[in-house]
């Protein structure tokens, strides 16, 4: 009973985190337009949480070192995956980045089956069908799964595959302490983001001035504390409990808020088709928790 309740709580935490992260492209692009260009915006997105969480690094550094590669490898993969995804949000349309990243449930489900030996049950098939149907509706049913041509598309596509491996390794390693995973995730994310600032990505990426960084702090600190750290902790905690496939599917609720917010603030289209797609995606995110609602009773 406790295990079932824990799984349903993890599902709801991941769903809610997806909803919140659907609007993170807004402060990310705000950094980009505040003279913190390209991947430097992503670097700030990851470096600030590291700074805010410094007391936890000091308190837990021994436990982090004791975690070894079983802790560092999935954290490294998660950091690389979501840095690439954040970069995709800057270098291509919001909906394109989300679509290519959210092919991850397919990769996660297949990897979980062949690496972890997990079975694919009827509810999982229904959830996947709802989720991918919603994506197709949002994209006007005309998506072509060709090789990504732009840098942003390539980053989005790669991020989904790498995240799938991260989720499988987190589950396979039986990591129980999501705090340590989260701390390592932000640290590795900062490292990879800084590396990408030195790679030509089709545009000039000059380092931001101290004045630009200082001007963003009054609104970025609340974003970090409220919208970046808690969802990251919730998702990585969910990764220690849930199947990698369902983890990716549940997090697809990000597409819902992403599509709505992009329509409002980026002049991307939003109408009956988008509303139907969002409904399907949201239902996909809630399907298994709703099917198991009785197990929430104590």
N, C-alpha and C positions, 0 to 999 in steps of 0.2 A: 504493500500500500504506500509506504513512504517513497519507494523508488518511483512508483507511478506518479505520485503527487509531484515529486522532484522533476520528473520529465515534463509534465504539463506546465509547471512553473517556468522551466527553462524554455519551453516553446513560446510561452507568452512573452518572456523577456526578450527573446530574439525577434519576435514579431514587432514589439514596441520599439526595439532598437532600430529595426529596419525603417520604421515610420520616421524616426528622428533623423537617421542618417540620410533620408531622402532629401533633406534641405541643406545638407552640409556643403553642397556645391556652391551655395550662395556666399557664405563667408570665405570659401576657398577662392572664388572668382573675385570677391571684394579685395582680398589680399593681392591678387594678380593685377587689379586695377589701381592699387594704392602704391604703385612703384615697387612692389615686391613681385618680380616677374617670373613666369615660368615655374620651374621646379623649386625655386626659392620659396614660393608660396607654400608648396607642399612641405618643404623643410621646416618652415615656421610652424605649420600645422602639427608636425610631429615633435619638434624641439620644445615647444611650449609645454605640452603635457609632461615631458621629461623633467623640465624645470619645476613644474608644479608638484610633481610626484617625488622630488628629490628626497624628502624625509623617508619615504618608503624604500627607496633604493638603499639609503644608509642603514635602515633597520633590517633589511632582508638580504643584504648582499651575500652573506654566508649561505643562506638557503638557495639563492640564485646560483651561486657557484656549485653547490652540491647537486643541483639539478642536472648538471652536465649536458651532454648532447641531446638527451631525451627531452629536456626543456628548451634548449637553444635552437634545435633544428626546426621544430614547428613554429617557434616564435619568429625565427629568421624568415621562414617561408611566408608567414602571415604578414610580417612587416613589408617584405618585398611585394607581395600580392596587392596590398592595399595602397602602397605608394604608387604602384603602376596604375591602379584604379583611379586614385586622386589625380594623377597626371593625365589620364584619359579624359577626366571631366574638364580639364583645362584645354585639351588639344582637339576635342571633337564635341559634337552635340551631346547634351546631357543624356538624351534618350538612347543615343547610339552607344555611349560608354556603358550605360546600365544594361542594355541588351547583351552586349558582348561579354560583360562580366558575369551576367546572370545565366550564362550557359553553364555556370559552375555546378548547378544541381545535377546535370547530366554527368559531368565528369566525377562529381563526388559520389553519386549513386553507383556508378560503374566501378570506381576505385574501392568503395566500401564493400561491394560484392566480391571482388576478386582479391583484395588484400585482407579485408577483415572477415570475409565469409558471411556477410550479412545477407539475409533474404530480402526480397522486394515484395511487400505485401500489397493487397488490393487498395488499401487506403493510400499508400504511397503512390501507386499508379494514378489514382484519382487526383491526388494533390499535384502531381507532375503535369497531368493533362490540363487541369484548371490553370496552373501557373503559365504553362507555355501557350495555352489558348489566349490567355490575357495578354501576353507579350505580343502575340501575332496580331491581335486586334489593335493594340496600341500602335503597332508599326504598320497598320493598314494592310496586313496580310501579304506584304510584298517584300519581306526580307529575303535577301539572297545570302546564303552562307558561303560567300566567296572569301578568298584570302584577303585579310584587311590590308588596305592600301595606304592609309594615312598613319602617321605616328600614333595619333590618339586611338584609332581603331585597334592597332596592333597592341598598344598598351592595355586596352580594355580586354581584348581577347586573351592575352597572356596572363593577366591578373586573375581571371576566372580559373584557369588551369592550375596556376600556382596555389591559389587559395584552396582548391580541392585537395591538393596534396597536403597542405597545412592542416586542414580539418581532419583528414584521415590519420596523419601522424599524431595529432593531439589525442584522437580517440584511441589509436593503437597503443600509444605510450601510457595510457591510463593516467594521465596527468590530472591530479585532483585539485591543485591549488591554482585557481584562475588568477589570483592576484600576481603571482610570479610570472605567469604567462603574459599578462597584460603589461607588466613592467618591462619584460624583455621585448615584447612586441613594439612598444613605443621606442625603445632604445634602438632596435634594429631598423625600425622605420626611419628614424632620424638619420642613421648612418647611410641607408640606401638613398634617401632623399637628397642628402648632401652629395653623394656620388653622382646622382643624376643631374645635379646642377652643373657639373663639369662636363657633361656630354652634350654635344650639339644636337638639339631637337628641332631644327628648322627655324629657330628664332634666337635672338640674342638674350642671354640670361645673365645680366650684370648683377653683382651682389647688391642687396638693398642697402640703403643708407641707414645709419643709426636713427636719423630723424623719422624715416618712414616706419621703422620698427617701433619706435616709441609712440608714434601717433596711433598705431593699431592696437596697442595694449589695452586701452580702456574698454574696447568691445571684444577683443579676442580672448581675454582672460575669462569672462563669463561664458563664452562659447566653449572654451576648453573644459571648464569645470562642469558645465551643464549638458553640453551636447556632444562632446568628444570622448571624455574619459568614461562616464557611466555606460554609454552604449557599447564601447569597446570591451569593458569588463563583463557586461551582460552576454555579449556574443561569444567571447572566449570562454566564459563559464558554461554557456550552452554547448560549446564545442566539446567540453569534457564529458557531457552527459548524453547528447543526442547523436544520432547517426549523421555522418557527414552529408548524406543526401538530403535528409529532412532539414538539416541546418541551413543548407543553401536555398531550399525551397521557401522556408519560413522567412528568410531574410529578403525575399523578393518583394515584400511589402514596401521596400525602399522605392521600388519603381512607381508605386502609387503616389506617394508624396513627391517623388522626383518629377513625375509627369505633370502633376497639378502645379507645383511651384515653378517649374520651367515654363509652363503655359502662362503663368501670371507675370513672372519677372523676366523671362527671356524671349517673350513673344513667340514661343513654340505653340503649335495648334492644340486646342482642347475643345472637345465637343462630345456628342453622343458616343462616338467610337472610343474616345479616350476614357469616358466614364464607364462604359461597358468593360473595357480592358482592366481598368483599376478595380472594378467590382470582382471580376474573376480572379485577379491576382490576390486581392485581400481575402477572398473566400479560400483560396489555396493556402494562404498563410494560417487561416483559422481552422481548416478542415479537421486535422487530426486532434487538436485540442478540443474541438466541439464534439467529435466522435467519442472522446474519452472523458466527457464532462463529469460522469458519475464518479470517476476516480479522484476527483478533486475533493470529495466529501471525506471528512476525517472521522 
